[in-house]
Amino acid sequence: MPKNIPSLKPKELIRILKHGGCAFYRTGKGDHQLYIRHCEGKKRVVPIDMGAGELSPPYVLRIFRQFGFTDEEIENLLR
């Protein structure tokens, strides 16, 4: 499990996810935006709450996990 996952603002998380190969998919309901990542022949679509001030470390980790990032990939993206 990756250590020292910070709390992030939604735009910071999006910047990190785009660096990891994710792309904007479409706008969801309310303040959510859906992002997509192709991983192991599957597409993974994950909603991100853009209306939140800060995203907690457990929420950030859950987003990374839903996209299928490994512990090593998460640590490299957060450097």
C-alpha positions as CSV (number, residue, x, y, z in Angstrom):
1,M,0.0,0.0,0.0
2,P,1.4,3.4,-0.9
3,K,2.5,5.6,1.9
4,N,2.1,9.4,2.4
5,I,-0.9,9.9,0.1
6,P,-1.7,13.6,0.3
7,S,-5.1,15.3,0.4
8,L,-5.5,16.9,-3.0
9,K,-7.7,19.5,-4.7
10,P,-9.7,18.0,-7.6
11,K,-7.7,19.9,-10.2
12,E,-4.4,18.6,-8.8
13,L,-5.7,15.1,-8.9
14,I,-6.9,15.5,-12.5
15,R,-3.4,16.8,-13.5
16,I,-1.8,13.7,-11.9
17,L,-4.3,11.3,-13.5
18,K,-3.7,12.8,-16.9
19,H,0.0,12.3,-16.5
20,G,-0.9,8.7,-15.7
21,G,-2.8,8.2,-18.9
22,C,-6.4,9.1,-17.9
23,A,-8.5,11.4,-20.1
24,F,-11.7,13.3,-19.7
25,Y,-14.7,11.2,-20.7
26,R,-17.8,13.3,-20.0
27,T,-19.6,15.5,-17.5
28,G,-21.6,13.6,-14.9
29,K,-24.4,14.6,-12.6
30,G,-23.9,17.6,-10.3
31,D,-20.3,18.5,-9.8
32,H,-18.9,15.2,-11.1
33,Q,-16.8,14.6,-14.1
34,L,-16.0,11.2,-15.5
35,Y,-12.5,10.2,-16.5
36,I,-11.4,7.1,-18.5
37,R,-8.3,5.0,-18.5
38,H,-7.6,2.0,-20.7
39,C,-5.9,-0.7,-18.6
40,E,-5.3,-4.4,-19.5
41,G,-7.7,-4.3,-22.4
42,K,-10.5,-2.8,-20.4
43,K,-11.8,0.7,-20.1
44,R,-12.3,2.1,-16.6
45,V,-14.6,5.1,-16.1
46,V,-14.4,6.8,-12.7
47,P,-16.4,9.8,-11.4
48,I,-14.5,12.5,-9.6
49,D,-16.2,15.1,-7.4
50,M,-15.0,18.5,-8.7
51,G,-17.0,20.5,-6.2
52,A,-15.0,19.3,-3.2
53,G,-12.5,21.7,-1.7
54,E,-10.0,19.0,-0.7
55,L,-10.1,15.3,-1.4
56,S,-9.1,13.1,1.5
57,P,-6.2,10.6,1.2
58,P,-8.5,7.6,1.4
59,Y,-10.7,9.1,-1.4
60,V,-7.6,9.8,-3.5
61,L,-6.3,6.2,-3.0
62,R,-9.8,4.8,-3.9
63,I,-9.7,6.8,-7.2
64,F,-6.3,5.4,-8.1
65,R,-7.4,1.9,-7.3
66,Q,-10.6,2.2,-9.4
67,F,-8.4,3.2,-12.3
68,G,-6.2,0.1,-11.8
69,F,-3.0,1.8,-10.8
70,T,-0.5,-0.4,-9.0
71,D,1.2,0.7,-5.7
72,E,4.4,1.5,-7.7
73,E,2.6,3.5,-10.3
74,I,0.8,5.5,-7.6
75,E,4.1,6.3,-5.8
76,N,5.7,7.4,-9.1
77,L,2.8,9.7,-10.0
78,L,2.8,11.3,-6.6
79,R,6.5,12.3,-6.7
